[in-house]
């Protein structure tokens, strides 16, 4: 019962889909342009990708989508390939010396070229040096029919969420200073997002103790200004020249909010009971002491869930279910709390069984009526597809419940402690003290140590150290049966200083240490404590759902009358006044054009969590943001397992 949450996720319209926009750019701007009127194999081409662009393309399109557009084969440039000189090729590459060099190798022998004519598309802006390198190669330049920057160098997670595939940012960029190559890479990817959305936003950034957000913000502003000035001055095509009118450049309709992981250190650590977040937490297994080796049924790298089932003959088979935007069941319920998702899924399956002709036929309602039989046969493909999805999600929700049941009441009690730590108040709204927290922690550090996994204990200790001042000396150096590997994970996380709030970075934490009997609100601002206190005392409050990630609140504040406070958030350009009345609902919620509506993009350096994506999605579907497009992104999708992976002492760059 503790997995049931009062209320439902609001479903306010279909929402803005950056994924659809990116998909159209691939299909129309890139692939269609390469297949129309080519000379080699009619309208067919080979597609060649590198390690970076494979991730970008596969997050948006399936092989079937490519085949429909005339792509006969998809190959990676790093591997040996069969020579296809009669077939033209489309190269989609990252603009690096390695990828350009590999392209040149395909045509080093003019008598045995790898392909016919070639269309070259770069994922982001290519340097003049690399363009000259291609132009000076006679074996390549004579075959080039297209050379274009696509500005598609980010990975889509779902319809309105993207990431940069930078899994190690949280340990490599913090505490700083952030290396210039990292700034350039993040800026380049954000440029690609803005160009894809046709937006030149006002940029807001977190004022933190490090300069990560401000450096990225100012560099991004310069790059966008230069790019859109070039596009505006272009003679053709007209579509590019008219991306923005003069009025739009003076008064932007969009805001890009840049944060770093220090703004909410609790979010990556607290157990979240949304269907997606929980599945990626408890079903994502690892081999002991082997980071990145996935052994659980859920495979985050491929976004698949593997399960076994018995067919009609009783034979056990394995099946893999892709968790993507094509899965309507997943899209409907992934942001619901697990208990609610399961109830709604069961109801939907029952309704489908009652209405679908094939389902009735399968249940034995056979009839001599020929028309009824024809209806059943006609609906067979739909029936098979839907029942396959229903079966997969029934198995996955069941696997989540089994994993929770296996942990028993110990996990529930630990999660309640997590909520107390993250909120600074208990389930009754009373502020928790250091003495009380240390007493509860001691149960898991000493008395019930065997009942708690190393991963759970590391997460709990990191959360405590993130939320309570000067906790390092009190906890880590004591003997509570932590392995050296786990201690090193904690030390490495503390070295990043993302647990230190922006307002206190650079200060001596000991000067803020509270006595054991004082409130343990160390790193929480007073207004956040009041929010959690008020929520805990509401009638329908649930003990395990009191914590809400701060990102959702910040997005909501952006469209409020007061906006984000200027002492904590800077902006670029500095003197531009953003007119928040553009966020007011238009009243037309039926035929509104999503592409012309104001847009909020929130980006987290260090990684965005699934719980944050869920909270932003719920707010984006509310009436307050009914006429606002909301997109969220980060260095990576930062799940608890991924965080612990990169903190592992043996984690390497190439892992």
Buried (B, 14 or more C-beta within 10 A) or exposed (E): EBBBBEEEBBEBBEBBBBBBBBBEBBBEBBBBBBBEEBEBBEEBBBBBBBEBBBBBBBBBBEEEBBEEBBBEBBBEBEEEBEEBEEBBBBBBBBBBEBBBEBBBEBBEEEEEBBBBBBBBBBBBBBEEEBBEBBEEBEEBEEBBBBBBBBBBBBBBBBBBBBBBBBBBBBBBBBBBEBEEEBBEBBBBBBBBBBBBBBBBBBBBBBBBBBBBBBBBBBBBBEBBBEBBEEBBEBEEEEEBEEBBEEEBBEEBBBBBBBBBBBBBBBBBBBBBBBBBBBBBBBBBBBEEEEBBEBEBBBBBEEBBBBBEEEEEEEEEEEBEBBBBBEBEBBBBBBBBBBBBBBBBBEEBBEEBBEEBBBBBBBEEEEEEEEEBBEBBEEBBEEBEEBBEBBBBBBBBBEBBBEBBEEBEEBBBBBBBBBBBBBBBBBBEBBBBBBEBBBEBBBBBBEEEBEBBEBBBBBBBBBBBBBBBBBBBEBBBEEEBEBEEBBBBBBEBBBEBBBBBBBBBBEEEBEEEBBEEEEBBBBBBBEEBBBBBBEBBEEEEBBBBBBBBBBBBBBBBBBBEEEBBEEEEBBBBEEEEEBEBEBBEEEEEEEEBEBEEBBBBBBBBBBBBBBBBBBBBBBBBBEEBBBBBBBBBBBBBBBBBBBBBBBBBBEBEEEB
